[in-house]
């Protein structure tokens, strides 16, 4: 369950908050896209929607450790009176359902009808059935009404309850985007027509939205429940899950939900500093990571998407950094599960299907990212997604001293290391690969550092199992690559100065990837430990991070690189990435360029960038405003890691050195 507060984004006209992009962590299965609550005032002849018409709104969690969502939209009517619609939302701990407790209060006793309208997002995508469509219909049973939808494989069901009555006062299934005619959308019928009536239809096929009414007379205070049930098996099962949630009741569902979350938090490190702000954001970040854990036991990159791009995939690279954060916080079960996932999806076969579009035999590596089903999505070769999993295995083994864990994933890491040993360009450096930002093919600074770190980690694990020859091979190759690191990845006298670049000898890119500084280069120090923090080449790079061409003007946040156009407008904008600032601050801290950089990040700067849910985003504007892709899990992992590093007084999770 996810929600969005539009008032936080100055690029849009709305000021309301809404349940939105709820999904099964599957970009192909957004079971329903949004959930609108509308108020029809008969006396005034007005329809008001929470997202579109709120004059004030709020969105938060119940606490930093219990992600029960709480939304509030304040409405103002034509006669100057006001009303407030509040929603509390929990996912059930007992069956596949979401339960929403709605309350509405009004200053005047006008005759009103409340409407629930939602887009049905079940769509077929190319990796499943490209011809899949959704169908929906209304079920009238003896004790309830239900509105159900399916793509033929998955089912959901909406029911509502008001004063123990489980009926709809009108219902409609319409075609999204149709504003007129018999197939017009439920949104058009309720909001755009603004006549207080919902013209009932009972079924539909295609790209659908739907809605139903609740007549409440002249009541000034109303409470009702909306339950959404999900099922793989059947429509009846989805209805059963929704009804079970209603039968249980909101308070009981909420108690079970809170108990489950509190039990999880009791088993990990929470509130480690005593600073109220830091501990709150630390706990929220860990809660967010756990929220992003799919049934496959890996964690999606982000629950929201910037523009038309979705982050509801699993990147092996992101899993590595998330594992680093989970281990730092003592969430060993989740770290083990994520490592298990890496082992399961590694490319191990030797046949034509292991070759990518460049003809590279990818045995021993990982595809670029995956659907939660384990099916590959993008497939380019990134060396941080080869060396990184070896590092994650090594780190978890180091922190647990678990010989069984070392042995059970040894073959995975060995296979990845064998690929790296073969991926030499013949001149003492890793062959070209895609950079971490997935834009450039060349000698990536960060990817090459990750490959060196992976071989060093493998050498330590090989020593532990008495595989001495393999350990020697890994160390020797890592040593040669490290000796040549500056030659391939550092440039002097560019338009920006002297610095590490995105990638040497790139195929393409603007500005030139081999002539611009790049924040991913700071990972060559932490966690990959290929460069010392006070290395002159790294210091010269981090000093450039204060240049206005690279950092946000109004807040201390560095971007990925100068001239970056991966922005909401698709043009270079003033702004920065909190995760990039995190890596830069660790270099500043440990090099002595700014000894207080990490402390400033965790205690002060991060507070400027958090969303209404108290989470760090992917990117902020030049003044720190969050406008794009809230809740990127890599950002949450970085906050946990900075807090743990600050309280330990050393960067957490450094890979082995030379």
Buried (B, 14 or more C-beta within 10 A) or exposed (E): BBBBBBBBBEEEEBBBBBBBBBBBBBBBBBBBBBBBBBBBBBBBEBBBBBBBBBEBBBBBBBBBBBBBBBBBBBBBBEEEBBBBBBBBBBBBBBBBBBBBBBBBBBEBEBBBBBBBBBBBBBBBEEEBEEEBBBBBBBBEEEEBBBBBBBBEEBBBBBBBBBEEEBBBBBBBBBBBEBEEEEEBBBBBBBBEBBEBBBBBBEEBEBBBBBBBBBBBEEBBEBBBBBBBBBBEEEBBBBBBBBBBBBEBBBEEBBBBBBEBBEEBBEEBBBBBBEBEBBBBBBBBBBBBBBBBBBEBBBBBBBBBBBEEEBBBBBBBBBBBBBBBBBBBBBBBEBBBBBBBBBBEBBBBEEEEEBEBEEEBBBBBBBBBBBBBBEEBBBBBBBBBBBBBBBBBBBBBBBBBEBEEBBEBBBEBBBBBBBBBBEBBEEEBBBBBBBBBBBBBBBBBBBBBBBBBBBBBBBBBBBBBBEBEEBBEBBBEBBBBBBEBBBEBBBBEEBEBBBBBBBBBEBEEBEBBBBBBBBBBBBBBBBBBBBBBBEBEBBBBBBBBBBEEBBBBEBBBBBBBBBBBEBBBEEEBBBBBBBBBBBBBBBBBBBBEBBEEBBBBBBBEBBBBBBBBBBBBBBBBBBEBBBBBBBBBBBBBBBBBBBBBBBBEEEBBBBBBEE
